[in-house]
Amino acid sequence: MIKGITLRGLEVFETLARNGSVAQTSAQLGLSQPAISQQMRNLESALNAELIDHSRRPMQLTPAGTHFLRRAEAALAELRLAQSEMTVMDLAHVEALSIGIIDDFDDSLTPRLATMLADSLTGCRFRMITASSNDLLQAMTDRQLHLAISATTGAPLDGAVAHPLARDPFLLVAPRDMTVTPGALPDPGGLPYLRYDAGQLIQSQIDAQRGAALAPYPARFEIGSHLALMAMVARGIGWTITTPLGYMRAHRFHDALAGHALPGDAFSRQIVLLASADWAGDVPSNVARTMRRLLQTHMVDPALAALPFLAGQLQVSEPL
């Protein structure tokens, strides 16, 4: 390693390159603005190259910065993945574990978590299911699962302890070629608003926060499948309201989609790990720690790169 290159410096550079703002980088990383500037000076001095054109607002990468960013992101991603793989401790003492995971994570996080747990749960009867948040919350209430990774209503669940994982804000997603006026919902006379199925928790949360604003939009479409909903938006059938974690799952459609800030006050859903109250030991906190690492590396960081206006809103939660 070149003297003067630090992991903190690489993190500062990656974050600053993503959002172009010292203030946003300071808020996101919990460092003072002078500390952000000093980290950048140290890194550029160590590399003997300017990485960011500081004369432009928002800041933009120099050609050298663009090249170095690719390498820095790859190195940080590998380090974060290695860290996440080390966070599940030896679980050989666990005789049985049943866990439910929100279906938002089917394509990305669920397979990774399953293999990491399977490596640790030697000799354990292991059961993993994917389902909607409402189904997972009901299964926890009925004592059918030991653990569940789910969106939550925010209300305490009897017989369960919640470990916060992430804050997942809502955003507007429209066809890429559709004009969306900043600070306003699309014209009710234009493309229709595509809703999630009314029985899903995510739609009830949207209705609770934006029900009055969405009242003028006819209820023509209710879609139970998230990927089907994103496919319809990508085909230009309508627009929708979803979250970054849901948007990132539909990566195959991203060329035809555009994410926009939702008008009005920002609001989010909370992703938590629920553990049955009688579950003893450190397994829930270990699994929660691993999920935070996986979320940061495979969902939050890529989502902020694609949707930089969500900086400060989309974030992994601190443990209680």
N, C-alpha and C positions, 0 to 999 in steps of 0.2 A: 504493500500500500504506500502511495505517496504521502509523505509527512504532511499533515494538515487536513487530510480528507477524513471526516468522521461520519458515523451513521447519522448523527443529528444534523450535520450539514447536508447530507443527501436527502433526508426527510424534509428539511426546510426548502431545498431547491425543488424537490418534486412537488410539494404543496404550492409553492409560489409560482411555479411554472403552470400549474393547473388553474389557479384562480387569478393570477396577475396582480394581486393586492397584498401589500405587506400587512395591512390591517386584518384582512380575512385570514391570512396565514398565521398571524399572531393569535387570533381568537381560536383557530382550529387546533393549533399545537400547544396553546397555553404558555407561549413565550412572549416577552415584551417585544415591541417593535424594534427598539435598538438591538435586542439580541438577534432578531431575525436578520437585520442588516449586517450585523457582525458575522453571523454564520455564513452569509453569502460572500462577504469580503474574504473570509478565510478560505472558502472553497475556491473562489476564483483565483486567489493568490496561489493556492496550492497547485492548481491546474495551469496557472499562467495563461489564463484565457478568460474573456468576458462571456458569461453564460446568458445574461439577461441585459436587454437594452433598457437601462434605467431611465432614459429620457422620455419614454413613451408611457402613456396611461390608457388602458391598463398595460402593465409591463409585458413585453414580448421577448421571446427567446431569440438570441443570435443564432446564426447557423451552427456555431460550435455548441451552443446550448441545446439546440434541437438534437444534435447527434449524441451529446452526452446524456440527455434525458432518457433516451431509449435504453442505454446501458444501465443508468441508475435505477430506472423502474424495474428492469429485469433483476438486478441484484437485490433490491429491496423486496421484491415479490418472493424471491427464493428464501431470503432470510425470514420473512414473515411466515411462509409456509413451514419452514423448518421449526420455527418457534411454536406454531400451532400444533405440529405433530408431536412435540415434546410435552404438551400441556396435559394430555390424558395420562394420569399416573397408572401404576399397576392396579388393575381392577380384578385380579385373579380371585380375590376373596368374595366377589359378588356371585351368588348362586343363580339369580334370575334377574333379568332386566327387561321391562317392556317400555318402549318409548314411541311416542307419536310425534310426527313432524309435519308442520304446515306444508301443503302441497306447492306453495310458491318456490320451495327449494329443491324440487324433484330433480331438476337438470344439473344442479351445480353442487350444493352443499350436502344434500342427503347422502349421495354415494361416498363422498369423502369422509363424512362423520361415521357412516356405517363401517367402512374399512378400518378406520382408526379405533373404533370401539371393539370391533371383532378381534383386532390384534391384541387388545388388552384384556378382553373378557374370556380368558382361557377357562374352559370347562363350565361356562355359564349358559343357561337357557336364555337365549336372546331373541326378542321379538321387536320388530320395527314396522310401523305402519305410517302411511301418509294419508292425510285427510284435510278437510276444511277446518278453519279455526273453531266454528261452532261445534263440529263433531268432536274435536279434540277436547274442548272445554267440557262437553257433556261426558266424554269418556273419563276425564279426570274426576268429575263430580261423582260418577258411578264407580270409582275406584277400579277402573279397568286398565289403567296405565300407571306406571311408576313415575314417568317423566313425560312432559309434552312441551314441544317448542311451537309456540302459537302466537298469533296476535291476541290482544286482550281487550276487554271492554273498559278496563281501568278499575273496575270494581273488584274487591278481594274475592277469591274463590274459596269457598268453605273446604277445609281439609287440604289446602295446597299452599305452598310457599313459592313466591314468585322471585325469580332471579332475572333482572333486566338484561336484555341483550342489545337492542338497537331501537333508535327512533327512526321511523320510516315515514317521511312527510308525503302529503298528497300533491300531485301535479296534474296538469292537463296534457293529454297526449292526442295529437291530431295527425292526419296525413301530412307528409312533408311538404306537399305543394299547396296546402291550405293556408290562407292568410289568417293569422290570429292577432288581433289587436291587443297589445300589452295592457294589462289591467282590466280586461273585460272578457266575459264569456262570449263564445261565438254567437252569431245572430240566430235566434230561434227559428227563423225562416230558412236557414241554410241547411247544411248537413245535420242529421239528427244526432242527439246525444245517446250514446250506447251505454246502457246501465249493466252493472253486474246483476245477477239474480237477486231478487228482493230478500231471499232467505239467507243470503251470505252476510257475514259480519262486516265485511269491507263496505258493502252498500249501505248498511244501516249506519255506519260511521260517517259516510259521505252525506247521507240524508240528514243526519243530526246536525251537521255543520253547515251544509249548503242547501238544505231542503227548500227554503224560500226562494233562493236565487235560481234553483233548477225547476221550480214549479211551472214556468211557461213552456218547458220543453216536453213535447208529447212522449209518453212512455211506449214507444213503438218497439224497442228491442230490450230484452233482458237476457243476458248471456251467463250461463253458469260456468263455462270454461274460460279461464284467463287467456290461454293461448288463442282460443277461437275469437275472443274479444279483440285481442291485438291484431289478429289476422284481418278482421273486418275493418279495423281502422286503417291498416296498411293498404287495403284494397280501396280505400276512399269511400267506404259506406257511411262513416260517421266519425265522431270524436268521442273521447271518454275521459274519465277521471280515474287515476290509479295511483300507485306509489312507485318509487324508484326500484325497490326490490322486485316488484311485479314487472316493471318495464324492462329490467335487465334480463329477466328470464326469457323475454321474447326477442333475444338477440338476432334471431334469423330474419326478423322483420325490420330491423333498425334502419336499413337503407330507405325504407318507405315511411318512417315515423319521425315525428319531431316532438320533443318535450318542451313544455312552456310552464312558467310560474303560474300558479293558480291565483286568480284575482282575490283580493281580500286578505284577511289575516291568515297567516300560515297555520296549518294544523297537521297533526301526525297521528299515525297509529303506533302503538308500542308492541314490540316483539319481545317476548319473555320466555324463559324456561320455567315451567311449573313442575314442582316436585311434590309428591304426596307428603303430607305433614309428618307421617310416621316413618318416612324414609330416613334412616340414620346414616351417618358417615359423611364423607367428603365427595361422594360421587356427583351429586347435583352441581356443586360449585366447580368441580373439575370439568364436567361436560359444558357448563355455561362458559367457562374460561376458553375452552377450545372453540366453541361456537363463535364467541366474539372475535377470535383470531381469524377464523374462516370467513366470517362476515366481512371483516375489514379488508382482507386480501382479495376475496373473490367477488364481493358484491359492492361494498361501499366505495373502495378506491376506484374501480372501473366506472361506477355510476357517477361519481363526482367528476371524473375526467370527461364523461359524455354530457353531463348536466351540471356545469359549474355553478349555475345560479342556486343550486341547493347547498352550497357551502354553508356550514353553520347550522343546517337543519337536519340533513342526513348524517347520522353519526352512530357509532357503537356506544353503548351505555357503559357507564362506570359501574362496577359491582357494588352492591350495598355494603 
